[in-house]
Amino acid sequence: MSPLHIWLMAARPRTLPAAVAPVLVGTALAATEGTFRPLTFVAAMLGAVFIQIGTNLSNDYSDARRGADTEDRLGPVRVTAGGLVPPRQVLVATYVAFGLAVLAGAYLIATSGWELLLIGVASILAGVLYTGGPRPYGYEGLGEVFVFLFFGVVAVSGSYFAQVERFGWEAFVLAVPVGLLASAILVVNNVRDLETDRRAGKRTLAVRLGRPRARTLYAAMVYGAFACAPIPWLAGSDELSAWLLLPLPALPLAVPVVRTVRRRTDGPSLNGALGRTGMLQLMFCALLSAGILAS
């Protein structure tokens, strides 16, 4: 493999929709109030993407050190554990990714307010401590909770705040379906790696729940996202309307992915389901954003 291919593997592009999607939703909500700052949108998007890449690299490095990425795992080869990149280089790349996120964040702080400093610091710490530090929360079954918070609530409301410089209840409610689909991506990952994670002492939520209940949780997250999308309209929002139902045409795409996760245990099928879940989230959030703008 070429160096470019190896580093793309390390960045895990299938997970990047989880970073892009909430920025689209938060920015679209701000636009309904007559505010759209293109440079702020670009900075928020770059910051979110580089935080995701930094988190993936940190996870690659930390899991290899803890012996969680073994040769018999069903997922793609991890560059540190697979010996494709020396650990020190992965660590340096982690610093570079987070550094680029900090640069994007510095612009947001300068133009939108100090509150985004707290959001940025918390997001980077959450990324590092997922599998790093003395007590990584990803090893205690809390990964999905933090993904819901940081790739749902924090990312959507933070992107909205960056545009309008205040928080709004609609942003927090719209963050729920976004966070559910982001968490679903992690559930697929952990269902796939359940056996190897258990042997490595990594007590993910899938390990704690067992495969059948983890699969049910995945289905509930995916279908729950579609059910939650129109809540701001049903709750009487002055800005949002029935156009929030626009993501419904993506529902037929969700059904076969849910079926795959519920029925298959082989690596290739679940790897495909992981990528399709990421694309489902991106499509869902693009349609949701369009529905927000049409309201």
Order of alpha helices (4+ residues) and beta strands (2+ residues): alpha-alpha-alpha-alpha-alpha-alpha-alpha-alpha-alpha-alpha-alpha-alpha-alpha-alpha
